[in-house]
C-alpha cells in the first residue's frame, strides 16, 4: 500500500500543475488515505516544490488542511 500511495503522489507532482490545481488534486488524494498530518504536510510540500520553488508562509504546527488553506 505504501508504494501505491507514493506512486500516486509522485505522479501528481510530475503533472506540473499550477499551485491551486495541485492543492485541489492533493486534497482529493489525501482525503482517501489514512496518513498522519505530518506525513501529509511533508508530501504536500515535496510535491508543491517538485518543479517550481514556491515562496509560501511557514505552516509548521498546522494540520495539512490548515497548511494548504493558509497558502491559498
C-alpha positions as CSV (number, residue, x, y, z in Angstrom):
1,X,0.0,0.0,0.0
2,X,2.8,2.4,0.8
3,X,4.3,2.1,-2.6
4,X,0.9,2.7,-4.3
5,X,0.4,5.8,-2.2
6,X,3.9,7.1,-3.0
7,X,3.3,6.4,-6.7
8,X,0.0,8.4,-6.6
9,X,1.7,11.5,-5.0
10,X,4.7,11.2,-7.3
11,X,2.5,11.1,-10.4
12,X,0.6,14.1,-9.1
13,X,3.9,16.1,-8.6
14,X,5.1,15.2,-12.1
15,X,2.0,16.7,-13.7
16,X,3.4,20.2,-13.2
17,X,0.1,21.8,-12.3
18,X,-0.5,25.4,-11.2
19,X,-0.3,25.5,-7.4
20,X,-4.0,25.9,-6.8
21,X,-4.8,22.9,-9.1
22,X,-2.1,20.8,-7.4
23,X,-3.5,21.7,-4.0
24,X,-7.0,20.7,-5.1
25,X,-5.8,17.3,-6.5
26,X,-3.7,16.7,-3.4
27,X,-6.7,17.2,-1.1
28,X,-8.7,14.7,-3.2
29,X,-5.9,12.1,-2.7
30,X,-5.3,13.0,0.9
31,X,-8.9,12.6,2.0
32,X,-8.9,9.0,0.7
33,X,-5.9,8.0,2.8
34,X,-5.2,7.3,6.5
35,X,-1.9,9.2,7.0
36,X,-0.9,11.5,9.8
37,X,-0.8,15.3,9.3
38,X,3.0,15.5,9.5
39,X,3.3,13.0,6.6
40,X,0.7,14.6,4.5
41,X,2.2,18.0,5.2
42,X,5.7,16.7,4.0
43,X,4.2,15.1,0.9
44,X,2.3,18.2,0.0
45,X,5.4,20.5,0.1
46,X,7.6,17.9,-1.6
47,X,5.1,17.9,-4.5
48,X,4.5,21.6,-4.5
49,X,8.2,22.3,-4.9
50,X,8.9,19.5,-7.3
51,X,9.1,21.6,-10.4
52,X,8.7,25.2,-9.1
53,X,10.1,26.5,-5.9
54,X,7.3,28.4,-4.2
55,X,7.9,31.1,-1.5
56,X,5.0,30.4,0.9
57,X,4.3,31.1,4.6
58,X,5.5,28.8,7.3
59,X,3.0,26.1,8.1
60,X,4.8,24.5,11.0
61,X,2.3,23.2,13.5
62,X,-0.7,23.3,11.2
63,X,-2.6,20.3,10.1
64,X,-2.3,19.5,6.4
65,X,-5.7,21.1,5.7
66,X,-4.8,24.3,7.6
67,X,-1.5,24.5,5.9
68,X,-3.0,24.3,2.4
69,X,-5.7,26.9,3.2
70,X,-3.0,29.2,4.7
71,X,-1.2,29.2,1.4
72,X,-4.1,29.7,-1.0
